[in-house]
Amino acid sequence: MLTDQSFLNPGQIFPPPSESDRLTSYKTADLLFSGQHHVVWPDLWDIQDLQSVDDTLSAFFKKAYGQRKLEFNWFQIVCNVFSDFLVGEPPRLLGQTPAEQTELDLIRDRSNLNITLYQACTNLIKYSHCILKSRFIGSPSLEPGSRIENINPSIWFPITDPDDSTSYTSHILAWTFTAPIGTSQAKLLKLEIHEPGQVSHRLMWMNGNVIDHEIPLSTIPRFSNLPPTIKTNIPYPLIFPINNLTNDFENMKNPVKELETRIIKVASILDIHSRPIMAGPDNALSTDMETGTESLKLNGRYFPIRDPTNRPTYIEWDGKLTSSFSEMDRITDMLYKITDLNPAALGDYAHMGGSVPLSGSAWKRLLIRSISKTNRIRNLFDTPLRRAIHACSVLDVAGRAAESVEVTLRSIGWQDGLPRDMLEDTTVEQARKNSGLTSKLSSIMRLDDCTEEQAQSELARMRSEIPDAPREQSPFEARLRNNGVQPHSNLKPTVD
């Protein structure tokens, strides 16, 4: 944990040793997410009980058993499913005025916000941290204005309040790179220091892993126009970290390793016994005249029996692997519980008893744990995202971006990411309308997921398409007509 910026002084090691465990965990998470499980668990492929098998097997298989790789990438599956639930349907950003809505739409477009949030959610599950950053790009850009970016946590070094470990006083984005300086390649360290009200840029010369001295930003052409200090006029840093409540990858590691061990061993055993094994008379063997070795040309194994009356026969094998498959099913069930996933989220009907839900409400009841976890992730994102959007709008106003206005979002219209059952939703809205619990306007807004202005336009079109119908008579008027009395237009019923 870092409590000050002294680790950036000359003579200090970078990255700081106190952050080595966190950075190592990020590298491990990257390997697991990309499917390179054999790098994380090298002992997973060392199946000792298969190494003593007859050497002739090596001629049958292209790969030795110790090199078999059957990664089952639960890590990527979990990241994708919860990212789909969170932002598979883009959240709605609704401004209070047309000018605010224009500003929000511009920030969304410049940031490619849907993809940025998807990547950030993946990072949150993968690393247990994700970092959002607001920044302003000036006029040389094709799209001048502010935007929200997803930052890799491996370059993030937070400065923690020594009196409160849950809050940060500033944030450092730091990364090393090599660049030609003179006739040699130099290793440099770029620093981007985010503090309340300002962002500072520095460039350091590295001597191996040790910070040597500071050099001018103009040393590197792409940093030559970068001011050392930029005032933001925002009372908080432009870095918005989001910390997960649990470490999902760490919880999944042991069950996934055991599952892949079972799969690899079963696959290897099945391969061994896929070759024919025969027994028969020894007169079927042929003798090599040079070595004197007796053998039978067969893509398998042959056991000679010293009785010429026996006919050749196949030796059948029953692996009895039921217990292995049962263990794999139990581990899979454990993974569903650990990750808060439901088999329905993956279409795994075998673990649902073979039943398929027929309605949207049935799907939601099945996915209650997955939806609850998505709600937790949504709550983690909500406040940082609203602050990042507000910061972008302030930067736009300060940078005089076109059509800019300061925006303070009170809420974000998050979606659940589940497919809608329109027949069920329409039935519910119809029942609410018939019972007087809602208006047509509100029903249209909910069903069509539109604004009040769009719903008003739809209502106007509906009225224009319906021909004038006779006014519906009241029960009092119906009784008068049944008694042969023509009701007057101003006649009102009295209470008996």
Secondary structure, DSSP 8 states (H G I E B T S, - for coil): -B-SSGGGSTT-BSS-GGGHHHHHHHHHHHHHHHT-HHHH-GGGG--GGGTTS-TTHHHH-SS-GGG------HHHHHHHHHHHHHHSS--B---SSHHHHHHHHHHHHHHTHHHHHHHHHHHHHHHSEEEEEEEEE-TTSSS-EEEEEEE-GGGEEEEEETTEEEEEEEEEEEEEEEEEETTEEEEEEEEEEEETTEEEEEEEEEETTEEEEEE-GGGSGGGTT--SEEE---SS-SEEEEE-SS-HHHHHHHHHHHHHHHHHHHHHHHHHTTS-EEEEEGGG-EE-TTT--EE---SSEEEEES-TTS--EE-------HHHHHHHHHHHHHHHHHHT--HHHHT-GGGGTT----SHHHHHHHTHHHHHHHHHHHHHHHHHHHHHHHHHHHHHHHTT-TT------S--B--------HHHHHHHHHHHHHTTSS-HHHHHHHHHT--HHHHHHHHHHHHHHS--------HHHHHHHHTT----TT------
